[in-house]
Structure formats: C-alpha cells, structure tokens
Amino acid sequence: MSPPSDRSTTQARLLKTAAVVFAAIGGSMAAWGLDKWVRYPEARASQFGFDAPIWPAFTLFVVFATGVGVLLLWSAAGRVEDGEDLFAQRHRRHPSNTEDEPDSG
C-alpha cells in the first residue's frame, strides 16, 4: 500500500463525514420511531394473519440499518486512510481484453 496522500486524507474525511451524517439521520428517524412507540403503543401492523406492534420493529430496523451503513462508511474511510484505492480494479479494462473484443462488463 502507498502512504496516504492529501487526496486520500480528504476522501477519508468525506467518508467519515458521510458516516456521521448518516448516523444523525438514522438517529433522528429512530428517535421519531421511539416517540411514536411511546405515544401510540396500540398501533399495530397485520400481515399474513399475524398481528404485531409496528413501532418497536420500525425502530429496531432503523437502528440496525443505520449501524450497518455507518460501519460500512467508516471501514471504507479506514481503508482509504491506509492508502487503498477502492475503485482501482472496478472501472478499468482488464489486460486480457483486446481492442477488437468488446468489454463484457
């Protein structure tokens, strides 16, 4: 891996900022769900004959999804800080492709 450059530091900072913004949005959605859970505990969802409270499931789903998103962005920032180019192999033609062969990707 190459040593971190100013560009990778900026990219890592942007990824960490995105993680914090994502956490703030997810946290506010979870707080809203928690508020609804406290105010309207009788609200229920029904599907396939099963009846369950809606707000606990909504709130836990938002917390879980937010945690996964933040973990993904933060780990990507760490990889960029270590000098990894996350898109190095994704947008280039492979050496096995020739000019007269169309790229399959």
Phi and psi restraints in degrees (value plus and minus 20) as a CYANA .aco file:
   2 SER   PHI    -106.0   -66.0
   2 SER   PSI     136.5   176.5
   3 PRO   PHI     -85.8   -45.8
   3 PRO   PSI     129.9   169.9
   4 PRO   PHI     -82.8   -42.8
   4 PRO   PSI     117.5   157.5
   5 SER   PHI    -125.3   -85.3
   5 SER   PSI     158.0   198.0
   6 ASP   PHI     -82.3   -42.3
   6 ASP   PSI     -56.6   -16.6
   7 ARG   PHI     -85.5   -45.5
   7 ARG   PSI     -64.3   -24.3
   8 SER   PHI     -88.8   -48.8
   8 SER   PSI     -51.7   -11.7
   9 THR   PHI     -85.1   -45.1
   9 THR   PSI     -62.2   -22.2
  10 THR   PHI     -84.9   -44.9
  10 THR   PSI     -63.2   -23.2
  11 GLN   PHI     -83.6   -43.6
  11 GLN   PSI     -62.1   -22.1
  12 ALA   PHI     -84.2   -44.2
  12 ALA   PSI     -59.9   -19.9
  13 ARG   PHI     -83.8   -43.8
  13 ARG   PSI     -59.9   -19.9
  14 LEU   PHI     -84.9   -44.9
  14 LEU   PSI     -61.2   -21.2
  15 LEU   PHI     -84.5   -44.5
  15 LEU   PSI     -60.3   -20.3
  16 LYS   PHI     -88.2   -48.2
  16 LYS   PSI     -57.1   -17.1
  17 THR   PHI     -83.7   -43.7
  17 THR   PSI     -61.5   -21.5
  18 ALA   PHI     -82.1   -42.1
  18 ALA   PSI     -59.1   -19.1
  19 ALA   PHI     -83.7   -43.7
  19 ALA   PSI     -61.6   -21.6
  20 VAL   PHI     -87.3   -47.3
  20 VAL   PSI     -62.1   -22.1
  21 VAL   PHI     -83.9   -43.9
  21 VAL   PSI     -63.3   -23.3
  22 PHE   PHI     -81.1   -41.1
  22 PHE   PSI     -61.9   -21.9
  23 ALA   PHI     -84.2   -44.2
  23 ALA   PSI     -59.3   -19.3
  24 ALA   PHI     -85.5   -45.5
  24 ALA   PSI     -63.4   -23.4
  25 ILE   PHI     -85.5   -45.5
  25 ILE   PSI     -66.6   -26.6
  26 GLY   PHI     -84.5   -44.5
  26 GLY   PSI     -58.5   -18.5
  27 GLY   PHI     -84.8   -44.8
  27 GLY   PSI     -59.3   -19.3
  28 SER   PHI     -89.7   -49.7
  28 SER   PSI     -55.7   -15.7
  29 MET   PHI     -85.6   -45.6
  29 MET   PSI     -60.5   -20.5
  30 ALA   PHI     -86.2   -46.2
  30 ALA   PSI     -59.0   -19.0
  31 ALA   PHI     -84.1   -44.1
  31 ALA   PSI     -59.9   -19.9
  32 TRP   PHI     -83.2   -43.2
  32 TRP   PSI     -64.1   -24.1
  33 GLY   PHI     -83.5   -43.5
  33 GLY   PSI     -59.1   -19.1
  34 LEU   PHI     -85.2   -45.2
  34 LEU   PSI     -60.4   -20.4
  35 ASP   PHI     -81.2   -41.2
  35 ASP   PSI     -64.3   -24.3
  36 LYS   PHI     -86.2   -46.2
  36 LYS   PSI     -55.5   -15.5
  37 TRP   PHI     -81.8   -41.8
  37 TRP   PSI     -61.7   -21.7
  38 VAL   PHI     -93.3   -53.3
  38 VAL   PSI     -61.8   -21.8
  39 ARG   PHI     -94.4   -54.4
  39 ARG   PSI     -59.0   -19.0
  40 TYR   PHI    -148.1  -108.1
  40 TYR   PSI      46.1    86.1
  41 PRO   PHI     -87.0   -47.0
  41 PRO   PSI     -36.6     3.4
  42 GLU   PHI    -101.8   -61.8
  42 GLU   PSI     -30.2     9.8
  43 ALA   PHI     -84.0   -44.0
  43 ALA   PSI     108.4   148.4
  44 ARG   PHI    -151.9  -111.9
  44 ARG   PSI     135.9   175.9
  45 ALA   PHI    -137.5   -97.5
  45 ALA   PSI     125.7   165.7
  46 SER   PHI    -149.9  -109.9
  46 SER   PSI     111.2   151.2
  47 GLN   PHI    -173.7  -133.7
  47 GLN   PSI     114.2   154.2
  48 PHE   PHI      34.0    74.0
  48 PHE   PSI      15.9    55.9
  49 GLY   PHI      62.2   102.2
  49 GLY   PSI     -21.7    18.3
  50 PHE   PHI    -120.8   -80.8
  50 PHE   PSI     122.4   162.4
  51 ASP   PHI    -141.0  -101.0
  51 ASP   PSI     108.9   148.9
  52 ALA   PHI    -167.6  -127.6
  52 ALA   PSI     133.8   173.8
  53 PRO   PHI     -84.5   -44.5
  53 PRO   PSI     118.8   158.8
  54 ILE   PHI    -105.5   -65.5
  54 ILE   PSI     -58.8   -18.8
  55 TRP   PHI     -89.2   -49.2
  55 TRP   PSI     -57.8   -17.8
  56 PRO   PHI     -82.2   -42.2
  56 PRO   PSI     -62.6   -22.6
  57 ALA   PHI     -84.7   -44.7
  57 ALA   PSI     -63.7   -23.7
  58 PHE   PHI     -80.2   -40.2
  58 PHE   PSI     -69.2   -29.2
  59 THR   PHI     -83.6   -43.6
  59 THR   PSI     -64.5   -24.5
  60 LEU   PHI     -86.3   -46.3
  60 LEU   PSI     -57.7   -17.7
  61 PHE   PHI     -82.7   -42.7
  61 PHE   PSI     -64.4   -24.4
  62 VAL   PHI     -83.9   -43.9
  62 VAL   PSI     -62.6   -22.6
  63 VAL   PHI     -83.0   -43.0
  63 VAL   PSI     -65.0   -25.0
  64 PHE   PHI     -83.8   -43.8
  64 PHE   PSI     -68.4   -28.4
  65 ALA   PHI     -84.2   -44.2
  65 ALA   PSI     -57.6   -17.6
  66 THR   PHI     -85.7   -45.7
  66 THR   PSI     -63.2   -23.2
  67 GLY   PHI     -80.2   -40.2
  67 GLY   PSI     -62.4   -22.4
  68 VAL   PHI     -84.7   -44.7
  68 VAL   PSI     -63.9   -23.9
  69 GLY   PHI     -83.1   -43.1
  69 GLY   PSI     -63.1   -23.1
  70 VAL   PHI     -86.2   -46.2
  70 VAL   PSI     -62.5   -22.5
  71 LEU   PHI     -80.9   -40.9
  71 LEU   PSI     -62.3   -22.3
  72 LEU   PHI     -82.5   -42.5
  72 LEU   PSI     -68.3   -28.3
  73 LEU   PHI     -85.8   -45.8
  73 LEU   PSI     -61.4   -21.4
  74 TRP   PHI     -88.0   -48.0
  74 TRP   PSI     -59.4   -19.4
  75 SER   PHI     -89.1   -49.1
  75 SER   PSI     -55.0   -15.0
  76 ALA   PHI     -83.2   -43.2
  76 ALA   PSI     -59.5   -19.5
  77 ALA   PHI     -83.0   -43.0
  77 ALA   PSI     -60.7   -20.7
  78 GLY   PHI     -83.4   -43.4
  78 GLY   PSI     -59.6   -19.6
  79 ARG   PHI     -85.8   -45.8
  79 ARG   PSI     -59.7   -19.7
  80 VAL   PHI     -86.4   -46.4
  80 VAL   PSI     -60.7   -20.7
  81 GLU   PHI     -81.1   -41.1
  81 GLU   PSI     -52.3   -12.3
  82 ASP   PHI     -97.8   -57.8
  82 ASP   PSI     -20.9    19.1
  83 GLY   PHI      78.1   118.1
  83 GLY   PSI     -15.1    24.9
  84 GLU   PHI     -97.4   -57.4
  84 GLU   PSI     118.2   158.2
  85 ASP   PHI    -114.9   -74.9
  85 ASP   PSI      86.3   126.3
  86 LEU   PHI     -86.6   -46.6
  86 LEU   PSI     -39.9     0.1
  87 PHE   PHI    -132.7   -92.7
  87 PHE   PSI      -0.6    39.4
  88 ALA   PHI     -80.0   -40.0
  88 ALA   PSI     -64.0   -24.0
  89 GLN   PHI    -123.0   -83.0
  89 GLN   PSI     -19.6    20.4
  90 ARG   PHI    -107.6   -67.6
  90 ARG   PSI     -48.1    -8.1
  91 HIS   PHI    -142.2  -102.2
  91 HIS   PSI       5.9    45.9
  92 ARG   PHI    -143.2  -103.2
  92 ARG   PSI     131.4   171.4
  93 ARG   PHI     -92.8   -52.8
  93 ARG   PSI     123.7   163.7
  94 HIS   PHI    -100.7   -60.7
  94 HIS   PSI     130.1   170.1
  95 PRO   PHI     -79.2   -39.2
  95 PRO   PSI     -43.7    -3.7
  96 SER   PHI     -91.7   -51.7
  96 SER   PSI     -40.3    -0.3
  97 ASN   PHI     -96.9   -56.9
  97 ASN   PSI     113.2   153.2
  98 THR   PHI    -122.9   -82.9
  98 THR   PSI     150.3   190.3
  99 GLU   PHI     -85.2   -45.2
  99 GLU   PSI     -54.2   -14.2
 100 ASP   PHI    -106.6   -66.6
 100 ASP   PSI     -24.5    15.5
 101 GLU   PHI    -118.0   -78.0
 101 GLU   PSI     102.3   142.3
 102 PRO   PHI     -88.1   -48.1
 102 PRO   PSI     125.7   165.7
 103 ASP   PHI     -92.7   -52.7
 103 ASP   PSI     107.6   147.6
 104 SER   PHI     -99.6   -59.6
 104 SER   PSI     -32.7     7.3
